[in-house]
Amino acid sequence: MLRKILLGLLAVLVIIQFIRPEKNQSAVVSANDITTKYAVPADVHAVLKRACFDCHSNNTTYPWYDNIQPVAWWLHHHIEEGKEELNFSEFATYSPKKARHKLEEVGEAVTEGWMPLGSYLWIHTDAKLKPEEAKLVADWAKGLEAQIQVPAGEEKEGKHHHEEH
């Protein structure tokens, strides 16, 4: 009986290897990439690319273990969640209010150390931000946030909307 259960589990593991999620990879820079609308210095871009883009852009660099199911499904879900929260490849589509809010969150995330995620850093040790890199990204985000003008009506509506909740 145990042998049949183990063989069944093995068969399921083999079969699921053929059911793969779509890869989050793009050969070109998106027309809505943050760099198409806002200034991103090369040093900041390098840090973002190394530490953020795998989960927060349309171009993930996949590790070898992405070829093993169900790991790839878990990674796919994690990447989709990350892109839903912040997608640098679609940043130019954000309203000024949303862009400012996301930049504020970027600054907080790197300053307070909750991004990159600890679980991501277990394997991607090169994504760990040094204090000076976190400061570089936070300062850039804060400076860019200050440059983005939010139309008066949008800011007022946002405050009013926030007060209602």
PABA-759604 format. One record per residue: residue number from 0; residue in three letters; z, y, x of N, C-alpha, C in turn. Coordinates in steps of 0.02 Angstrom, whole numbers, padded with zeros to 5 digits. Each point is the difference from the previous one (the first is absolute). Layout:
REM residues N
REC pos code    n.w    n.v    n.u   ca.w   ca.v   ca.u    c.w    c.v    c.u
REC NUM  Ala      Z      Y      X      Z      Y      X      Z      Y      X
...
END
This chain:
REM residues 165
REC pos code    n.w    n.v    n.u   ca.w   ca.v   ca.u    c.w    c.v    c.u
REC   0  Met  00000 -00060  00041  00000  00060 -00041  00000  00063  00043
REC   1  Leu  00045  00000  00051  00003  00058  00045 -00066  00009  00036
REC   2  Arg -00031 -00055  00018 -00065  00003  00035 -00052  00033 -00045
REC   3  Lys -00001 -00016 -00064 -00048  00030 -00047  00012  00075 -00008
REC   4  Ile  00063  00020 -00002  00017  00071 -00006 -00023  00038  00062
REC   5  Leu  00014 -00028  00059 -00021  00032  00063 -00076  00004  00005
REC   6  Leu -00035 -00053 -00020 -00073  00002  00001 -00027  00051 -00050
REC   7  Gly  00033  00006 -00057 -00020  00050 -00050  00009  00071  00027
REC   8  Leu  00058  00012  00032  00012  00065  00030 -00050  00016  00055
REC   9  Leu -00015 -00050  00040 -00049  00009  00053 -00069  00017 -00030
REC  10  Ala -00019 -00035 -00052 -00064  00013 -00034 -00002  00072 -00027
REC  11  Val  00055  00022 -00030  00003  00069 -00026 -00007  00050  00057
REC  12  Leu  00035 -00012  00055 -00004  00045  00058 -00071  00003  00028
REC  13  Val -00034 -00055  00002 -00069 -00002  00024 -00046  00038 -00049
REC  14  Ile  00007 -00013 -00063 -00043  00032 -00051  00009  00076  00000
REC  15  Ile  00062  00024  00004  00011  00072 -00003 -00028  00037  00061
REC  16  Gln -00015 -00036  00053 -00030  00033  00059 -00069  00029 -00017
REC  17  Phe -00031 -00025 -00052 -00067  00023 -00019  00001  00057 -00050
REC  18  Ile  00059  00018 -00024  00007  00055 -00048  00028  00060  00038
REC  19  Arg -00043  00045  00017  00019  00056  00044 -00008  00068 -00035
REC  20  Pro  00048  00044  00010 -00008  00068 -00027 -00052  00039  00039
REC  21  Glu -00026  00052 -00031 -00049  00043  00034  00035  00038  00057
REC  22  Lys -00035  00007  00055  00028  00036  00057 -00003  00075 -00012
REC  23  Asn  00049  00035  00026  00003  00073 -00004 -00030  00028  00064
REC  24  Gln -00067 -00004  00004 -00034  00025  00060 -00062  00039 -00020
REC  25  Ser -00010  00055  00036 -00058  00042 -00012 -00032  00016  00067
REC  26  Ala -00065 -00002  00002 -00036  00013  00063 -00007  00075  00014
REC  27  Val  00010  00041 -00051 -00009  00072  00008  00062  00038 -00022
REC  28  Val  00006  00062  00024  00055  00043 -00022 -00017  00023 -00071
REC  29  Ser  00048 -00005 -00044 -00010  00019 -00070 -00016  00075 -00005
REC  30  Ala -00041  00017 -00048 -00016  00071 -00013  00063  00038 -00022
REC  31  Asn  00051 -00037 -00022  00062  00031 -00023  00057 -00007  00050
REC  32  Asp -00017 -00020  00062  00050 -00008  00052  00036  00066  00012
REC  33  Ile  00063 -00004  00017  00040  00061  00012 -00033  00046  00050
REC  34  Thr -00035 -00028  00049 -00031  00041  00052 -00060  00040 -00025
REC  35  Thr -00026 -00016 -00059 -00056  00037 -00028  00022  00066 -00032
REC  36  Lys  00065  00006 -00014  00025  00059 -00036  00053  00037  00040
REC  37  Tyr  00036 -00035  00041  00057  00030  00036 -00004 -00016  00075
REC  38  Ala  00030  00044  00039  00001 -00009  00072  00051 -00054  00019
REC  39  Val -00023 -00049  00037  00044 -00053  00026 -00012 -00004  00075
REC  40  Pro  00045  00029  00040 -00010 -00002  00072 -00007 -00072  00025
REC  41  Ala -00035 -00008  00055 -00015 -00066  00027  00064 -00040  00014
REC  42  Asp  00052  00032  00027  00061 -00036  00016  00036 -00024 -00064
REC  43  Val -00001  00040 -00052  00029 -00020 -00064 -00041 -00056 -00031
REC  44  His -00066  00007  00002 -00044 -00051 -00028  00010 -00067  00035
REC  45  Ala  00009  00001  00065  00012 -00062  00037  00064 -00034 -00023
REC  46  Val  00053  00038 -00011  00063 -00028 -00024 -00009 -00028 -00070
REC  47  Leu -00032  00039 -00044 -00011 -00023 -00069 -00041 -00064 -00001
REC  48  Lys -00051 -00002  00041 -00044 -00059  00003  00039 -00062  00023
REC  49  Arg  00042  00009  00050  00037 -00056  00028  00057 -00023 -00046
REC  50  Ala  00034  00048 -00032  00061 -00017 -00036 -00006  00001 -00076
REC  51  Cys -00052  00030 -00028 -00003  00010 -00072 -00062 -00028 -00035
REC  52  Phe -00057  00002  00034 -00063 -00013 -00034 -00009 -00072 -00025
REC  53  Asp  00034 -00049  00030 -00008 -00069 -00024  00018 -00005 -00074
REC  54  Cys  00051  00037 -00021  00022 -00003 -00071 -00019  00063 -00039
REC  55  His -00016  00054  00033 -00012  00063 -00034 -00069  00029  00012
REC  56  Ser -00050 -00044  00004 -00070  00023  00006 -00045 -00056 -00028
REC  57  Asn -00064  00013  00001 -00048 -00050 -00023 -00025 -00045  00056
REC  58  Asn  00037 -00001  00055 -00023 -00040  00057  00059 -00032  00036
REC  59  Thr  00014 -00061 -00017  00055 -00038  00030 -00026 -00041  00059
REC  60  Thr  00038 -00002  00054 -00013 -00045  00055  00043 -00061 -00014
REC  61  Tyr -00032 -00055 -00015  00036 -00060 -00021  00023 -00042  00059
REC  62  Pro  00061 -00027 -00005  00025 -00046  00052 -00029 -00070 -00011
REC  63  Trp  00007 -00043  00048 -00027 -00068 -00004  00028 -00038 -00060
REC  64  Tyr  00063  00011 -00017  00031 -00038 -00054 -00024  00020 -00069
REC  65  Asp -00044  00050 -00003 -00031  00017 -00065 -00047 -00055 -00024
REC  66  Asn -00017 -00045  00044 -00045 -00055 -00019  00037 -00059 -00031
REC  67  Ile  00065  00007 -00009  00040 -00054 -00028  00025  00021 -00070
REC  68  Gln -00013 -00043 -00049  00025  00014 -00067  00068 -00035 -00007
REC  69  Pro  00047  00028 -00034 -00002  00059 -00043  00017  00065  00035
REC  70  Val  00003  00000  00066  00016  00061  00038 -00050  00056 -00015
REC  71  Ala -00064 -00016 -00003 -00051  00051 -00013  00010  00033 -00068
REC  72  Trp  00022 -00039 -00049  00013  00029 -00067  00057  00050  00004
REC  73  Trp  00052 -00019  00037  00058  00044  00007 -00020  00064  00036
REC  74  Leu -00039 -00006  00054 -00024  00059  00036 -00043  00044 -00044
REC  75  His -00045 -00031 -00038 -00044  00038 -00045  00042  00040 -00050
REC  76  His  00049 -00031 -00029  00043  00034 -00049  00037  00058  00034
REC  77  His  00026 -00012  00059  00037  00051  00038 -00045  00060  00016
REC  78  Ile -00061 -00014  00021 -00048  00053  00016 -00018  00040 -00062
REC  79  Glu -00012 -00034 -00055 -00016  00035 -00063  00057  00046 -00022
REC  80  Glu  00062 -00024  00007  00058  00042 -00016  00003  00061  00046
REC  81  Gly -00012 -00011  00064  00001  00056  00048 -00053  00052 -00015
REC  82  Lys -00060 -00023 -00016 -00055  00046 -00016  00013  00037 -00066
REC  83  Glu  00033 -00033 -00046  00016  00033 -00064  00049  00057  00012
REC  84  Glu  00046 -00010  00046  00050  00051  00015 -00031  00058  00041
REC  85  Leu -00041 -00017  00049 -00031  00051  00043 -00061 -00032  00032
REC  86  Asn -00058  00033 -00008 -00061 -00025  00030 -00034  00056  00038
REC  87  Phe  00005 -00002  00067 -00031  00052  00041 -00076  00001 -00008
REC  88  Ser -00030 -00057 -00018 -00073 -00003 -00010 -00022  00035 -00064
REC  89  Glu  00046  00012 -00046 -00016  00034 -00063  00040  00065 -00008
REC  90  Phe  00031  00023  00053  00045  00057 -00003 -00034  00064 -00025
REC  91  Ala -00064  00008  00016 -00036  00061 -00021 -00008  00004 -00075
REC  92  Thr  00011 -00055 -00036 -00004  00001 -00073  00065  00023 -00032
REC  93  Tyr  00054  00004  00037  00065  00019 -00027 -00001  00074 -00019
REC  94  Ser  00034  00015 -00055  00009  00070 -00020  00042  00034  00054
REC  95  Pro -00002  00066  00005  00042  00034  00050  00074 -00018 -00008
REC  96  Lys  00022 -00004 -00062  00071 -00016 -00012  00016 -00070  00025
REC  97  Lys -00042 -00049 -00016  00011 -00068  00022 -00005 -00005  00076
REC  98  Ala -00049  00034  00030 -00008 -00002  00073  00063  00027  00034
REC  99  Arg  00026  00055 -00025  00061  00029  00029  00058 -00050 -00006
REC 100  His  00007 -00030 -00058  00054 -00048 -00011 -00006 -00060  00048
REC 101  Lys -00061 -00025  00007 -00011 -00058  00044  00015  00019  00073
REC 102  Leu -00019  00059  00021  00015  00022  00068  00075  00008  00010
REC 103  Glu  00035  00025 -00051  00073  00004  00004  00030 -00070  00010
REC 104  Glu -00026 -00049 -00038  00023 -00069  00006 -00016 -00030  00069
REC 105  Val -00059  00017  00027 -00018 -00025  00066  00052  00025  00051
REC 106  Gly  00015  00064 -00003  00050  00028  00046  00068 -00034 -00006
REC 107  Glu  00022 -00010 -00062  00064 -00033 -00012 -00002 -00072  00025
REC 108  Ala -00054 -00035 -00015 -00006 -00071  00017  00006 -00012  00075
REC 109  Val -00034  00041  00039  00002 -00011  00073  00064  00028  00031
REC 110  Thr  00025  00055 -00027  00062  00029  00027  00060 -00044 -00015
REC 111  Glu  00003 -00026 -00061  00056 -00042 -00020 -00009 -00073  00021
REC 112  Gly -00060 -00018  00023 -00012 -00066  00027 -00013 -00055 -00050
REC 113  Trp -00014  00017 -00063 -00015 -00053 -00048 -00073 -00019 -00002
REC 114  Met -00040  00033  00040 -00070 -00019  00011 -00013  00005  00074
REC 115  Pro -00038 -00044  00027 -00026 -00062 -00028  00058 -00047 -00020
REC 116  Leu -00015 -00042 -00049  00049 -00047 -00025  00024 -00047  00056
REC 117  Gly  00064 -00016 -00004  00028 -00047  00049 -00035 -00067  00001
REC 118  Ser -00019 -00024 -00059 -00034 -00065 -00003 -00069  00003  00034
REC 119  Tyr -00033  00058 -00001 -00064  00009  00033  00011  00001  00076
REC 120  Leu  00055  00031  00021  00013  00008  00072  00020 -00065  00034
REC 121  Trp  00021 -00051 -00038  00018 -00064  00030 -00058 -00027  00042
REC 122  Ile -00061  00005 -00028 -00058 -00027  00034 -00039  00055  00036
REC 123  His -00002  00060 -00031 -00039  00056  00027  00047  00047  00038
REC 124  Thr  00026 -00025  00055  00048  00039  00038 -00030  00065  00028
REC 125  Asp -00066  00000  00009 -00033  00061  00026  00000  00056 -00051
REC 126  Ala  00014 -00015 -00064  00001  00052 -00052  00066  00037 -00003
REC 127  Lys  00050 -00024  00036  00065  00034  00000 -00008  00069  00031
REC 128  Leu  00024  00050 -00037 -00007  00069  00023  00056  00018  00048
REC 129  Lys -00019  00030  00056  00048  00029  00045  00024  00065 -00033
REC 130  Pro  00060  00023  00017  00026  00062 -00031 -00049  00059  00005
REC 131  Glu -00033  00006  00058 -00047  00056  00008 -00062 -00008 -00044
REC 132  Glu -00020 -00063 -00013 -00057 -00012 -00045  00019  00015 -00073
REC 133  Ala  00060 -00020 -00019  00024  00016 -00067  00004  00075 -00010
REC 134  Lys  00024  00036  00050  00004  00073 -00004 -00070  00030 -00004
REC 135  Leu -00046 -00025  00039 -00069  00024  00000 -00030 -00006 -00070
REC 136  Val  00006 -00059 -00030 -00028 -00011 -00066  00036  00042 -00052
REC 137  Ala  00066  00002  00003  00039  00039 -00048 -00017  00074  00004
REC 138  Asp -00005  00027  00061 -00017  00070  00009 -00071  00015 -00027
REC 139  Trp -00047 -00045  00014 -00068  00008 -00027  00001  00000 -00076
REC 140  Ala  00034 -00049 -00029  00002 -00005 -00073  00032  00062 -00031
REC 141  Lys  00054  00024  00029  00034  00059 -00026 -00045  00062  00007
REC 142  Gly -00034  00006  00056 -00045  00057  00010 -00059 -00002 -00048
REC 143  Leu -00029 -00059 -00010 -00056 -00006 -00046  00022  00011 -00071
REC 144  Glu  00058 -00025 -00017  00028  00010 -00067  00007  00075 -00015
REC 145  Ala  00023  00038  00049  00009  00073 -00009 -00067  00036 -00008
REC 146  Gln -00054 -00028  00028 -00066  00032 -00004 -00034 -00011 -00067
REC 147  Ile  00018 -00054 -00034 -00035 -00017 -00062  00026  00043 -00057
REC 148  Gln -00045  00038 -00029  00018  00044 -00055 -00004 -00036 -00066
REC 149  Val  00053  00002 -00039  00001 -00030 -00066 -00011  00055 -00050
REC 150  Pro -00051 -00007 -00043 -00011  00051 -00052  00063  00012 -00040
REC 151  Ala  00012  00063 -00018  00062  00019 -00034  00013 -00041 -00062
REC 152  Gly -00049 -00012 -00040  00009 -00038 -00062  00020 -00072  00013
REC 153  Glu -00028 -00029  00052  00015 -00070  00017  00072 -00007  00023
REC 154  Glu  00023  00047  00041  00068 -00002  00026  00050  00008 -00057
REC 155  Lys -00013  00048 -00044  00044  00014 -00055  00003 -00061 -00047
REC 156  Glu -00058 -00028 -00016 -00002 -00059 -00044  00039 -00057  00031
REC 157  Gly -00007 -00009  00065  00035 -00054  00034  00076  00008 -00005
REC 158  Lys  00025  00062  00009  00071  00011 -00006  00023 -00012 -00071
REC 159  His -00037  00026 -00048  00018 -00009 -00070 -00001 -00074 -00018
REC 160  His -00051 -00035  00022 -00007 -00071 -00014  00059 -00038  00031
REC 161  His  00019  00020  00059  00055 -00034  00035  00066  00012 -00038
REC 162  Glu  00009  00061 -00026  00062  00017 -00036  00006 -00041 -00064
REC 163  Glu -00056 -00018 -00031  00002 -00037 -00062  00027 -00071  00011
REC 164  His -00009 -00027  00059  00022 -00069  00014  00070  00005  00024
END
